[in-house]
Amino acid sequence: MPQLAGAEALARLDPVFAQLAAGVGHNLWGLAHLTMREKAFVCLTADLCHPHLDVPLAMHVQMALSNQVEPEAIRELYRHLAPYVGYPILVTAFQRLAELGLPEARDDKPVELTPLRGELARAVHDLAAVDQGLAEFSEEQLAQRWARPGLSVRERAIACLVVDVCYQTLGESLRLHAALARSAGATDDTLRDLVRGVAEFGMARSWAAARALGL
């Protein structure tokens, strides 16, 4: 089982907190229904949902790399999450990646739009009844992302579910991303493990998400 990144540094800050944090790390990495990449993406995504990106992001980037998550996959995760957590937050996050020495991006090709289908198309259709301009913006953002290489639909949906739990967007957004995850092979056990893993970043929020998902 991977060791909690930065455990010695945490122990120097506060030895009791370091023990508590190590236990939390073992909880996440012991979950059986998420892949190692998905567990890394849970941490990297949760970092973006909180205002302090310095120490946690550095720890989790190193942890992801040590578990064979490719640097370009980390970049693709960030690209995917930009409209969900906010473009300004991702500017700071990409700057931090550069400071940490992550290799430069390999993919510099023009972004292409892929027509939406299934759950994504239905979500945009429903949103158009609320606000046409917002639906058009959302359609463009979604069409730029969900069919890109580098991450699977399941991985993208899991990352979006982490955002939903952290931001407590437990209505249409949560239902859409749960449906997308299930369409890509996730099960109720997968979603349960996801909620349990995100509890490290806010236990009460995970309680509310578990109830909203009917788990």
C-alpha positions as YAML, in Angstrom:
chain: A
units: angstrom
residues:
- id: 1
  name: MET
  ca: [0.00, 0.00, 0.00]
- id: 2
  name: PRO
  ca: [1.41, 3.45, -0.90]
- id: 3
  name: GLN
  ca: [2.66, 5.52, 2.02]
- id: 4
  name: LEU
  ca: [1.10, 8.92, 2.65]
- id: 5
  name: ALA
  ca: [3.20, 11.45, 0.75]
- id: 6
  name: GLY
  ca: [5.00, 13.89, 3.00]
- id: 7
  name: ALA
  ca: [4.42, 11.89, 6.21]
- id: 8
  name: GLU
  ca: [7.77, 12.94, 7.70]
- id: 9
  name: ALA
  ca: [7.08, 16.59, 6.95]
- id: 10
  name: LEU
  ca: [3.67, 16.31, 8.61]
- id: 11
  name: ALA
  ca: [5.19, 14.67, 11.66]
- id: 12
  name: ARG
  ca: [7.53, 17.63, 12.05]
- id: 13
  name: LEU
  ca: [4.54, 19.98, 11.97]
- id: 14
  name: ASP
  ca: [2.44, 17.98, 14.43]
- id: 15
  name: PRO
  ca: [3.05, 14.32, 15.31]
- id: 16
  name: VAL
  ca: [-0.53, 13.58, 16.39]
- id: 17
  name: PHE
  ca: [-2.03, 15.12, 13.25]
- id: 18
  name: ALA
  ca: [0.47, 13.12, 11.18]
- id: 19
  name: GLN
  ca: [-0.91, 9.90, 12.69]
- id: 20
  name: LEU
  ca: [-4.48, 10.95, 11.95]
- id: 21
  name: ALA
  ca: [-3.60, 11.90, 8.38]
- id: 22
  name: ALA
  ca: [-1.81, 8.60, 7.78]
- id: 23
  name: GLY
  ca: [-4.93, 6.73, 8.84]
- id: 24
  name: VAL
  ca: [-7.01, 8.74, 6.38]
- id: 25
  name: GLY
  ca: [-4.56, 7.94, 3.59]
- id: 26
  name: HIS
  ca: [-4.75, 4.24, 4.32]
- id: 27
  name: ASN
  ca: [-8.56, 4.48, 4.16]
- id: 28
  name: LEU
  ca: [-8.51, 5.93, 0.64]
- id: 29
  name: TRP
  ca: [-5.85, 3.60, -0.73]
- id: 30
  name: GLY
  ca: [-7.57, 0.57, 0.77]
- id: 31
  name: LEU
  ca: [-10.82, 1.10, -1.15]
- id: 32
  name: ALA
  ca: [-11.39, -1.87, -3.46]
- id: 33
  name: HIS
  ca: [-13.66, -0.46, -6.16]
- id: 34
  name: LEU
  ca: [-11.55, 2.46, -7.40]
- id: 35
  name: THR
  ca: [-8.42, 2.04, -9.52]
- id: 36
  name: MET
  ca: [-5.09, 3.47, -8.40]
- id: 37
  name: ARG
  ca: [-5.42, 6.20, -11.02]
- id: 38
  name: GLU
  ca: [-8.92, 7.04, -9.84]
- id: 39
  name: LYS
  ca: [-7.74, 7.32, -6.23]
- id: 40
  name: ALA
  ca: [-5.02, 9.72, -7.36]
- id: 41
  name: PHE
  ca: [-7.59, 11.72, -9.33]
- id: 42
  name: VAL
  ca: [-9.83, 11.94, -6.25]
- id: 43
  name: CYS
  ca: [-7.02, 13.70, -4.36]
- id: 44
  name: LEU
  ca: [-5.92, 15.92, -7.24]
- id: 45
  name: THR
  ca: [-9.50, 17.01, -7.91]
- id: 46
  name: ALA
  ca: [-10.31, 17.69, -4.27]
- id: 47
  name: ASP
  ca: [-7.23, 19.93, -4.09]
- id: 48
  name: LEU
  ca: [-8.73, 22.17, -6.78]
- id: 49
  name: CYS
  ca: [-11.96, 22.51, -4.80]
- id: 50
  name: HIS
  ca: [-10.18, 24.05, -1.80]
- id: 51
  name: PRO
  ca: [-8.50, 27.46, -1.68]
- id: 52
  name: HIS
  ca: [-5.01, 26.33, -0.62]
- id: 53
  name: LEU
  ca: [-3.14, 24.65, -3.48]
- id: 54
  name: ASP
  ca: [0.44, 24.66, -2.22]
- id: 55
  name: VAL
  ca: [1.31, 21.79, 0.11]
- id: 56
  name: PRO
  ca: [-1.62, 19.40, -0.62]
- id: 57
  name: LEU
  ca: [-1.21, 19.71, -4.38]
- id: 58
  name: ALA
  ca: [2.54, 19.07, -4.21]
- id: 59
  name: MET
  ca: [1.98, 15.99, -2.06]
- id: 60
  name: HIS
  ca: [-0.75, 14.60, -4.28]
- id: 61
  name: VAL
  ca: [1.09, 15.25, -7.55]
- id: 62
  name: GLN
  ca: [4.09, 13.33, -6.20]
- id: 63
  name: MET
  ca: [1.79, 10.58, -4.96]
- id: 64
  name: ALA
  ca: [0.13, 10.32, -8.39]
- id: 65
  name: LEU
  ca: [3.46, 10.17, -10.23]
- id: 66
  name: SER
  ca: [4.75, 7.50, -7.83]
- id: 67
  name: ASN
  ca: [1.71, 5.39, -8.71]
- id: 68
  name: GLN
  ca: [2.37, 5.50, -12.46]
- id: 69
  name: VAL
  ca: [-0.04, 8.31, -13.33]
- id: 70
  name: GLU
  ca: [1.53, 9.97, -16.37]
- id: 71
  name: PRO
  ca: [2.26, 13.73, -16.20]
- id: 72
  name: GLU
  ca: [0.09, 14.25, -19.29]
- id: 73
  name: ALA
  ca: [-2.82, 12.51, -17.53]
- id: 74
  name: ILE
  ca: [-2.54, 15.02, -14.67]
- id: 75
  name: ARG
  ca: [-2.61, 17.83, -17.22]
- id: 76
  name: GLU
  ca: [-5.63, 16.30, -18.96]
- id: 77
  name: LEU
  ca: [-7.45, 16.00, -15.64]
- id: 78
  name: TYR
  ca: [-6.87, 19.71, -15.03]
- id: 79
  name: ARG
  ca: [-8.02, 20.61, -18.55]
- id: 80
  name: HIS
  ca: [-11.17, 18.61, -18.04]
- id: 81
  name: LEU
  ca: [-11.99, 20.22, -14.70]
- id: 82
  name: ALA
  ca: [-11.51, 23.86, -15.75]
- id: 83
  name: PRO
  ca: [-15.23, 24.72, -16.24]
- id: 84
  name: TYR
  ca: [-16.24, 22.71, -13.19]
- id: 85
  name: VAL
  ca: [-13.96, 24.33, -10.62]
- id: 86
  name: GLY
  ca: [-13.25, 27.57, -12.50]
- id: 87
  name: TYR
  ca: [-10.69, 28.60, -15.10]
- id: 88
  name: PRO
  ca: [-8.86, 31.05, -12.73]
- id: 89
  name: ILE
  ca: [-8.20, 28.24, -10.24]
- id: 90
  name: LEU
  ca: [-6.65, 26.14, -13.00]
- id: 91
  name: VAL
  ca: [-4.30, 28.96, -14.01]
- id: 92
  name: THR
  ca: [-2.85, 28.85, -10.49]
- id: 93
  name: ALA
  ca: [-2.78, 25.04, -10.54]
- id: 94
  name: PHE
  ca: [-0.89, 24.88, -13.84]
- id: 95
  name: GLN
  ca: [1.59, 27.44, -12.51]
- id: 96
  name: ARG
  ca: [2.12, 25.19, -9.51]
- id: 97
  name: LEU
  ca: [2.70, 22.18, -11.77]
- id: 98
  name: ALA
  ca: [5.44, 24.12, -13.55]
- id: 99
  name: GLU
  ca: [7.04, 25.02, -10.20]
- id: 100
  name: LEU
  ca: [6.98, 21.33, -9.25]
- id: 101
  name: GLY
  ca: [8.90, 20.46, -12.40]
- id: 102
  name: LEU
  ca: [6.18, 18.57, -14.24]
- id: 103
  name: PRO
  ca: [7.23, 18.01, -17.87]
- id: 104
  name: GLU
  ca: [5.83, 20.40, -20.44]
- id: 105
  name: ALA
  ca: [2.59, 19.45, -22.18]
- id: 106
  name: ARG
  ca: [2.93, 16.98, -25.04]
- id: 107
  name: ASP
  ca: [-0.46, 17.81, -26.55]
- id: 108
  name: ASP
  ca: [-0.61, 21.20, -28.24]
- id: 109
  name: LYS
  ca: [-3.10, 20.41, -30.99]
- id: 110
  name: PRO
  ca: [-6.18, 22.61, -31.58]
- id: 111
  name: VAL
  ca: [-9.14, 21.66, -29.40]
- id: 112
  name: GLU
  ca: [-11.93, 20.01, -31.37]
- id: 113
  name: LEU
  ca: [-15.65, 19.87, -30.62]
- id: 114
  name: THR
  ca: [-17.27, 16.43, -30.48]
- id: 115
  name: PRO
  ca: [-21.09, 16.44, -30.77]
- id: 116
  name: LEU
  ca: [-22.75, 15.45, -27.52]
- id: 117
  name: ARG
  ca: [-24.80, 12.30, -27.19]
- id: 118
  name: GLY
  ca: [-26.66, 10.41, -24.51]
- id: 119
  name: GLU
  ca: [-26.72, 11.86, -21.00]
- id: 120
  name: LEU
  ca: [-24.66, 14.91, -21.92]
- id: 121
  name: ALA
  ca: [-26.95, 15.86, -24.80]
- id: 122
  name: ARG
  ca: [-30.02, 15.40, -22.61]
- id: 123
  name: ALA
  ca: [-28.51, 17.61, -19.90]
- id: 124
  name: VAL
  ca: [-27.89, 20.44, -22.36]
- id: 125
  name: HIS
  ca: [-31.41, 20.04, -23.78]
- id: 126
  name: ASP
  ca: [-32.92, 20.33, -20.31]
- id: 127
  name: LEU
  ca: [-30.75, 23.33, -19.50]
- id: 128
  name: ALA
  ca: [-31.96, 25.13, -22.63]
- id: 129
  name: ALA
  ca: [-35.43, 25.28, -21.09]
- id: 130
  name: VAL
  ca: [-33.91, 27.23, -18.19]
- id: 131
  name: ASP
  ca: [-31.48, 29.52, -20.03]
- id: 132
  name: GLN
  ca: [-30.56, 29.21, -23.70]
- id: 133
  name: GLY
  ca: [-27.30, 31.15, -23.43]
- id: 134
  name: LEU
  ca: [-26.08, 29.05, -20.51]
- id: 135
  name: ALA
  ca: [-27.03, 25.90, -22.42]
- id: 136
  name: GLU
  ca: [-24.98, 27.03, -25.42]
- id: 137
  name: PHE
  ca: [-21.96, 27.81, -23.25]
- id: 138
  name: SER
  ca: [-22.27, 24.47, -21.45]
- id: 139
  name: GLU
  ca: [-22.62, 22.56, -24.71]
- id: 140
  name: GLU
  ca: [-19.40, 24.06, -26.04]
- id: 141
  name: GLN
  ca: [-17.50, 23.32, -22.83]
- id: 142
  name: LEU
  ca: [-18.75, 19.75, -22.66]
- id: 143
  name: ALA
  ca: [-18.11, 19.13, -26.36]
- id: 144
  name: GLN
  ca: [-14.49, 20.20, -25.90]
- id: 145
  name: ARG
  ca: [-13.81, 17.66, -23.17]
- id: 146
  name: TRP
  ca: [-15.61, 14.39, -22.80]
- id: 147
  name: ALA
  ca: [-14.29, 12.69, -25.95]
- id: 148
  name: ARG
  ca: [-10.65, 13.77, -25.59]
- id: 149
  name: PRO
  ca: [-7.94, 11.10, -25.24]
- id: 150
  name: GLY
  ca: [-5.89, 10.63, -22.10]
- id: 151
  name: LEU
  ca: [-8.68, 9.95, -19.61]
- id: 152
  name: SER
  ca: [-11.60, 7.55, -19.83]
- id: 153
  name: VAL
  ca: [-15.20, 8.68, -19.53]
- id: 154
  name: ARG
  ca: [-15.35, 6.86, -16.20]
- id: 155
  name: GLU
  ca: [-12.30, 8.75, -14.91]
- id: 156
  name: ARG
  ca: [-13.73, 12.06, -16.08]
- id: 157
  name: ALA
  ca: [-17.09, 11.33, -14.46]
- id: 158
  name: ILE
  ca: [-15.45, 10.29, -11.19]
- id: 159
  name: ALA
  ca: [-13.47, 13.54, -11.11]
- id: 160
  name: CYS
  ca: [-16.68, 15.51, -11.71]
- id: 161
  name: LEU
  ca: [-18.40, 13.61, -8.91]
- id: 162
  name: VAL
  ca: [-15.60, 14.66, -6.56]
- id: 163
  name: VAL
  ca: [-16.35, 18.27, -7.50]
- id: 164
  name: ASP
  ca: [-20.06, 17.68, -6.88]
- id: 165
  name: VAL
  ca: [-19.35, 16.31, -3.40]
- id: 166
  name: CYS
  ca: [-16.92, 19.09, -2.50]
- id: 167
  name: TYR
  ca: [-19.16, 21.86, -3.87]
- id: 168
  name: GLN
  ca: [-22.36, 20.13, -2.74]
- id: 169
  name: THR
  ca: [-23.94, 20.35, -6.19]
- id: 170
  name: LEU
  ca: [-26.13, 17.38, -5.34]
- id: 171
  name: GLY
  ca: [-28.96, 17.85, -7.82]
- id: 172
  name: GLU
  ca: [-28.81, 17.66, -11.62]
- id: 173
  name: SER
  ca: [-25.01, 17.82, -11.75]
- id: 174
  name: LEU
  ca: [-24.52, 14.91, -9.38]
- id: 175
  name: ARG
  ca: [-27.15, 12.81, -11.16]
- id: 176
  name: LEU
  ca: [-25.60, 13.51, -14.57]
- id: 177
  name: HIS
  ca: [-22.10, 12.53, -13.50]
- id: 178
  name: ALA
  ca: [-23.30, 9.44, -11.66]
- id: 179
  name: ALA
  ca: [-25.16, 8.36, -14.80]
- id: 180
  name: LEU
  ca: [-22.05, 8.96, -16.93]
- id: 181
  name: ALA
  ca: [-19.91, 6.98, -14.50]
- id: 182
  name: ARG
  ca: [-22.39, 4.10, -14.53]
- id: 183
  name: SER
  ca: [-22.56, 4.15, -18.34]
- id: 184
  name: ALA
  ca: [-18.77, 3.67, -18.33]
- id: 185
  name: GLY
  ca: [-18.81, 0.69, -15.97]
- id: 186
  name: ALA
  ca: [-19.03, 2.18, -12.48]
- id: 187
  name: THR
  ca: [-21.27, 0.35, -10.01]
- id: 188
  name: ASP
  ca: [-22.94, 1.31, -6.75]
- id: 189
  name: ASP
  ca: [-19.84, -0.08, -5.03]
- id: 190
  name: THR
  ca: [-17.68, 2.29, -7.11]
- id: 191
  name: LEU
  ca: [-19.80, 5.26, -6.06]
- id: 192
  name: ARG
  ca: [-19.77, 4.18, -2.42]
- id: 193
  name: ASP
  ca: [-15.98, 4.01, -2.46]
- id: 194
  name: LEU
  ca: [-15.82, 7.39, -4.16]
- id: 195
  name: VAL
  ca: [-17.93, 9.00, -1.43]
- id: 196
  name: ARG
  ca: [-15.88, 7.26, 1.26]
- id: 197
  name: GLY
  ca: [-12.65, 8.48, -0.31]
- id: 198
  name: VAL
  ca: [-13.82, 12.08, -0.57]
- id: 199
  name: ALA
  ca: [-14.77, 12.02, 3.13]
- id: 200
  name: GLU
  ca: [-11.11, 12.83, 3.82]
- id: 201
  name: PHE
  ca: [-11.82, 16.28, 2.37]
- id: 202
  name: GLY
  ca: [-15.07, 16.89, 4.26]
- id: 203
  name: MET
  ca: [-16.93, 14.16, 6.09]
- id: 204
  name: ALA
  ca: [-20.26, 16.01, 6.36]
- id: 205
  name: ARG
  ca: [-20.26, 16.68, 2.61]
- id: 206
  name: SER
  ca: [-19.79, 12.97, 1.93]
- id: 207
  name: TRP
  ca: [-22.74, 12.16, 4.20]
- id: 208
  name: ALA
  ca: [-24.96, 14.47, 2.15]
- id: 209
  name: ALA
  ca: [-23.69, 13.05, -1.16]
- id: 210
  name: ALA
  ca: [-24.26, 9.46, -0.05]
- id: 211
  name: ARG
  ca: [-27.85, 10.35, 0.79]
- id: 212
  name: ALA
  ca: [-28.34, 12.19, -2.52]
- id: 213
  name: LEU
  ca: [-27.02, 9.18, -4.45]
- id: 214
  name: GLY
  ca: [-29.22, 6.80, -2.48]
- id: 215
  name: LEU
  ca: [-26.27, 4.72, -1.32]
...
